[in-house]
């Protein structure tokens, strides 16, 4: 489980739950259920970090606030 804050909310526009990671710009995922959105965003967080490493970009440190909301 990631140490980054994850915000999960329902989007009427997308008809899905959206999970955003504010500390990692552009890092977000969706799902048909709350749990699916959370599971999907955990995968995307790993991919976001792997891509940042490959491109030698800085990886923000987790601020350790909320795990998810």
C-alpha positions as a printed NumPy array, in Angstrom:
array([[  0.   ,   0.   ,   0.   ],
       [  1.232,   3.421,  -0.952],
       [  2.036,   6.145,   1.565],
       [  0.632,   8.844,  -0.704],
       [ -2.65 ,  10.555,   0.035],
       [ -5.45 ,   9.181,  -2.146],
       [ -8.738,  11.01 ,  -2.616],
       [-11.64 ,   8.937,  -3.918],
       [-14.935,  10.42 ,  -5.079],
       [-17.888,   9.603,  -7.329],
       [-17.982,  11.372, -10.702],
       [-21.414,  11.705, -12.29 ],
       [-19.733,  12.868, -15.498],
       [-17.623,   9.692, -15.743],
       [-20.183,   7.441, -14.029],
       [-17.323,   5.989, -11.985],
       [-15.326,   6.406,  -8.8  ],
       [-12.208,   8.522,  -9.347],
       [ -9.054,   8.094,  -7.252],
       [ -6.571,  10.974,  -7.347],
       [ -3.101,  11.253,  -5.841],
       [ -2.564,  15.005,  -5.298],
       [  1.159,  14.681,  -4.532],
       [  1.861,  12.98 ,  -7.883],
       [  0.718,  15.313, -10.681],
       [ -1.642,  13.645, -13.118],
       [ -1.75 ,  10.403, -11.133],
       [ -5.314,   9.138, -11.061],
       [ -7.441,   6.106, -11.865],
       [-11.08 ,   5.144, -11.956],
       [-13.239,   2.141, -11.178],
       [-16.816,   0.92 , -11.081],
       [-16.559,   0.539,  -7.293],
       [-14.689,   2.361,  -4.553],
       [-12.46 ,  -0.685,  -4.01 ],
       [-11.731,  -1.021,  -7.74 ],
       [-10.702,   2.634,  -7.989],
       [ -8.405,   2.186,  -4.986],
       [ -6.856,  -0.976,  -6.405],
       [ -6.367,   0.633,  -9.825],
       [ -4.717,   3.746,  -8.413],
       [ -2.224,   1.633,  -6.428],
       [ -1.049,   0.163,  -9.755],
       [ -0.901,   3.625, -11.348],
       [  1.157,   5.   ,  -8.43 ],
       [  3.791,   2.311,  -9.05 ],
       [  3.775,   3.032, -12.78 ],
       [  3.997,   6.799, -12.135],
       [  7.059,   6.291,  -9.903],
       [  8.708,   3.846, -12.354],
       [  8.227,   6.308, -15.223],
       [  9.609,   9.202, -13.175],
       [ 12.698,   7.125, -12.351],
       [ 13.213,   6.191, -16.026],
       [ 12.997,   9.865, -17.015],
       [ 15.194,  11.017, -14.101],
       [ 12.394,  13.185, -12.764],
       [ 12.01 ,  13.984,  -9.069],
       [  9.64 ,  11.831,  -7.046],
       [  7.831,  13.769,  -4.33 ],
       [  8.092,  12.355,  -0.834],
       [  4.819,  11.255,   0.692],
       [  3.715,  13.78 ,   3.272],
       [  2.067,  11.047,   5.303],
       [ -1.288,  12.738,   5.741],
       [ -4.319,  10.687,   4.785],
       [ -3.926,   7.258,   3.241],
       [ -7.26 ,   7.655,   1.482],
       [-10.358,   9.779,   1.868]])
